[in-house]
Amino acid sequence: MKEDESVEKGNDFEKYVVNLFDDKYFSIVQWSTDIMRKHDRFVESDTDPDLIVRYLPKDEVFCVECKFRSSLFEGKLQWSDPQQLKRYQSFAREKKLPFFVVIGFGGDSSYPDRMFCIPLKEAKYPALYPSIFEKFERKPEKSFFWKNGILN
């Protein structure tokens, strides 16, 4: 897959995820744009999660990293690389924010066949076996719900 195609799929999936947050209950605090796609200069904010979201009724803030994958690699879901995972863990720890990895799997990036919403503390490795990520499966078309610090 060409890099442009990969970037486009990532953008499509991010838009899909954002549309699952009902704006009566959620606001997007920050949506990182990955400036590096525009030039080759390192930009610190590119390493932040894709979304920082506020649950309006309780003024609670949490992070969401969006990943779309077409298939498994060697039987595992390769969702990040080791450095990226460390940055996400540091970000969550430093900001003291709940952090979730939302993965679209199979089908089209603008309407995936399957979806998983994995708390970062459960996504301990850059590649996850189905026995881990399948516990966090959700209906891809279902709006997000926030309760007691859990996104589902």
C-alpha positions in Angstrom: 0.0 0.0 0.0 1.3 3.4 -0.9 1.9 5.9 1.9 -0.7 8.3 0.4 -3.3 5.6 0.4 -2.4 4.7 4.0 -2.7 8.3 5.1 -6.1 8.6 3.3 -7.4 5.5 5.1 -6.3 6.8 8.4 -8.0 10.1 7.8 -11.2 8.4 6.7 -11.2 6.2 9.8 -10.6 9.2 12.1 -13.6 11.0 10.5 -15.7 7.8 11.0 -14.7 7.6 14.7 -15.4 11.3 15.3 -18.9 11.0 13.8 -19.7 8.3 16.5 -19.3 10.9 19.2 -22.7 12.6 19.5 -22.0 16.4 19.8 -24.8 16.8 22.4 -22.6 14.8 24.8 -19.0 15.2 23.5 -16.8 17.9 22.2 -13.5 17.5 20.4 -10.8 19.3 22.5 -8.0 18.5 20.1 -7.7 16.7 16.8 -4.1 16.2 15.8 -3.5 16.9 12.2 -0.2 15.1 11.7 1.6 18.1 10.2 4.5 15.8 9.2 2.3 14.7 6.2 2.8 18.2 4.9 6.6 18.4 5.2 9.4 16.4 6.7 10.0 18.5 9.8 9.4 16.8 13.2 6.4 18.3 15.1 6.0 17.3 18.7 2.2 17.4 18.6 2.2 14.8 15.9 3.1 12.3 18.5 0.0 13.1 20.6 -3.1 10.9 20.3 -5.4 11.6 17.4 -8.2 12.9 19.5 -8.7 14.5 22.9 -12.4 14.4 23.7 -14.5 16.0 26.5 -17.6 14.3 27.9 -19.7 17.4 28.4 -22.2 16.3 31.1 -19.3 15.6 33.6 -16.5 17.7 32.0 -14.3 14.6 31.8 -11.5 14.4 29.2 -10.0 11.3 27.6 -7.7 10.4 24.6 -8.4 8.3 21.6 -5.9 7.0 19.1 -7.6 5.8 15.9 -6.1 2.9 13.8 -7.5 1.1 10.8 -6.1 -2.3 9.8 -7.2 -4.4 6.8 -5.9 -7.6 8.2 -3.8 -9.4 10.8 0.0 -9.7 10.4 1.4 -13.1 11.5 -1.8 -13.8 13.5 -1.6 -10.5 15.4 -3.1 -7.0 15.1 -0.1 -4.7 14.5 -1.5 -1.4 15.8 1.6 0.6 16.6 5.4 0.4 16.9 7.3 0.2 20.2 8.4 3.9 20.3 4.8 5.0 19.5 3.4 2.9 22.3 5.9 4.3 24.8 4.9 7.9 23.7 1.2 7.1 24.2 1.9 5.6 27.6 4.0 8.6 28.7 1.3 11.0 27.4 -1.5 9.2 29.3 0.7 9.1 32.5 1.9 12.8 32.3 -1.6 14.2 31.5 -3.3 11.7 33.8 -6.0 11.0 31.2 -7.8 7.8 30.3 -6.5 6.7 26.9 -8.3 4.4 24.4 -7.1 2.8 21.1 -10.0 2.5 18.7 -9.3 0.1 15.9 -11.3 -0.4 12.7 -10.7 -3.8 11.2 -11.5 -5.1 7.8 -13.9 -3.7 5.2 -13.6 0.0 4.4 -11.8 2.6 6.5 -14.9 4.8 6.2 -17.1 1.9 7.4 -15.1 -1.0 9.0 -16.5 -4.5 9.3 -15.3 -4.7 13.0 -14.3 -2.3 15.7 -12.5 -2.5 19.0 -12.1 0.1 21.7 -9.2 -1.0 23.8 -8.0 0.8 27.0 -4.3 1.6 26.5 -3.5 -0.2 29.7 -4.8 -3.4 28.1 -2.9 -2.7 24.8 0.5 -3.5 26.3 2.2 -4.5 23.1 2.5 -3.0 19.6 0.9 -6.2 18.2 -2.0 -7.9 20.0 -3.4 -11.4 19.7 -7.1 -11.8 19.0 -7.5 -13.2 22.6 -6.7 -9.7 23.8 -8.4 -7.3 21.4 -11.6 -9.3 20.8 -12.6 -8.7 24.4 -13.1 -5.1 23.5 -15.2 -5.5 20.3 -18.1 -3.1 19.8 -20.5 -2.6 16.9 -18.8 -0.3 14.4 -22.0 1.8 13.8 -22.8 2.3 17.5 -22.4 5.8 18.9 -19.8 6.0 21.7 -20.9 6.0 25.3 -18.8 7.2 28.3 -19.5 6.0 31.8 -17.3 5.7 34.9 -14.1 6.4 32.9 -14.8 3.7 30.3 -15.4 4.4 26.6 -17.5 1.8 24.7 
